[in-house]
Amino acid sequence: MVGHMNVSFLRAIAYILEEHEGGESNLAADPGGRTRFGISETYFPAVWKMPGGPTLTAALEIYWNEFWVSIKADEIKHAALRNKLFDIAINMGPGRAGKMLQESLNILVKQTTPLKVDGQIGQVTLGVLNAYRNQRSIVFMLGALMVDRYRQNPNAATFLAGWLVRANWNGVA
């Protein structure tokens, strides 16, 4: 089932599963509820109805289809930036990842017309992103926006230390 997934995806998801999403948990403060391989019962109930719950193969399919493809990761030229955005999509949702990318580009790239911050990563956003020379600065700006978002979360007291590690990841897998 993973034959259609490319090396860039597999490298990124291997790191994310090892460092951020691996294992199984069921913490009361986690709005995702029971989680295995980072796949939560709240957001992906169908896979939890499978005998034994989510398998690694099922998790990889979800990560590929719901997150990698939805953020158009294969169209992002810079590997570390692609990985960082993928991680944000997994952690906060693809729409939030898209908005954070557009906010970052509006701050860093001086344009006549700012990008519309709608969370949709389309050809205009990708064009601005891939043309910008200092892509590492976008990675760091995304990390700063993650920290701001985490601080607003009511569960910050429980999860902030781990979230800060995630926010400070430079995207190199």
N, C-alpha and C positions, 0 to 999 in steps of 0.2 A: 504493500500500500504506500510506501514512502518513495517509490521509484520516481515520481514526478517532482519530488522536493529536491532543490538544488543544494550544492555544497555550502553556499553562503547561508542559506536558511539553517541547514543542519549544524553548522559551526556555531551560529548565533544561539539557536535553541539549546544546544548542548551546554553552553556556558550559562545561559539564563536558568535552565533547570538545575544545574549544579549549584549556582550561587544565589538564586532568588526564588525559584518556584518549586524546587524539588521536594520530595517527601510527601507526607500526608499530615494533615492537621484538622482540628475541629475546635477552634477557639471561639468562645462566646462573643468576644469583641469584634470578630471578623464578620462583616456583613455578607461575605461570600459563603459562610457556613462551612460545611465539611469540604475539604479540598484535597485532591491528589494530583500530583504532577502539575500543580497550579490551576487545575480545572475545578471550579467551584460548583457545588451542587445547586446553589442559588441561580447562577447565571447559565449553567449547562445541565439542567435537570435530566434531559433525555439520556445522556451518557451515564449518569448515575443510576439509571434504571436497568442498565445492562447487567447481566449476571456478573457479580464481583466488582461492579463499578468501573470507572474509567481505566482503560489499559494505556500503556505508553503509546501504542499505535494510534488509539483513538485520540489521545491528547495531541500527538503530532499533527493529526488531520485538522483538529480544531485550531491549533496554532497557525498552521499553514493557511487555512481558508478564512478564518475569522480575523486574523491579525496581520500576517505577512502580506497576503494578497490585498487585503483591504487598504493597507497604507502604501501600496504600490512599491514595496521594498526593492524589488528587482530593478526599478527605474531610478533608484537613488545611487549615484556613482560612488560616493564616499562610504567605505565599509563601516567605519566606526560610527558614523552618523546614522547609517541604515540600522545598525544594531541597537543604538540608543533609542531611536524612534520606535523600533519594534518592541523593545522592553517597556517603553512608556505605554504603547498600545495595549500590551498584555496587562500592565498594572492599572491603567486608568481608562482604558477603552480607546479604540481607534479614533473616534471623533475628538476626544480630548487631546490625543497625540497630535492630530492634525492641527488643532487650534494652537497648541503650544509651538509647533513648528512655524506656523504662520506668524504668531506673535514674535517669535525669535527673529524671523526674517525681517519683519517690519522694524524691529529695533536695530538690527545690525546692517541691513542693506538699505542704502539711501536710494529711494525710488520716487518718481514723480507721483505715482498713485500707489498707496500702500495695498498690500494684499488684503482681500476680504478674509476676515477671521471667521470662517464657517466650518472648519474642521474637515472639509473635503480636500483631499490631496489630489488635485487635478494637474493638468498640463501647465497652467500658469504658475502654480506653486512649485512644481518640479523644475520648471525652466529657471525660475529665480534661484532656487536651491542649488541646482547643479551648475549654474553659472558663477555662483559666489565662490571666491577663491579661498577664503579662510574658513573652511568647513569645520575645523576643530573648535572655532569660537561658537559655532551653532551648538555643538555637543555640550559645551560648558554652559551656554545660555539655557539650553533645555534642562540641564541639571539644576540650575538656579530656579527655574520656573517650577520644577518638581518640588523643591524644598518649600517654596511659597505655598504650593497647593497642599503639601503634607501638613504644614503648620495650621492650616484651616480645618483639617479633618478632626472630627470629635474623638476619633480613636488614636490620636497622636500620642498620647501618654503610653499606650500599649505598644505601638509599632514604630515610633519615630526613629529609634536607633537603627533598626534594620532598613527603614526607608531611606535614611540618610546615606547609608552605604550604597544603596541602589542608585540614589540620585547622583552620587559622586563617581559612579562607574563611567569610565571614559569611552565605553563602547568597543574596546578591543577585546575580541574573543579568541 
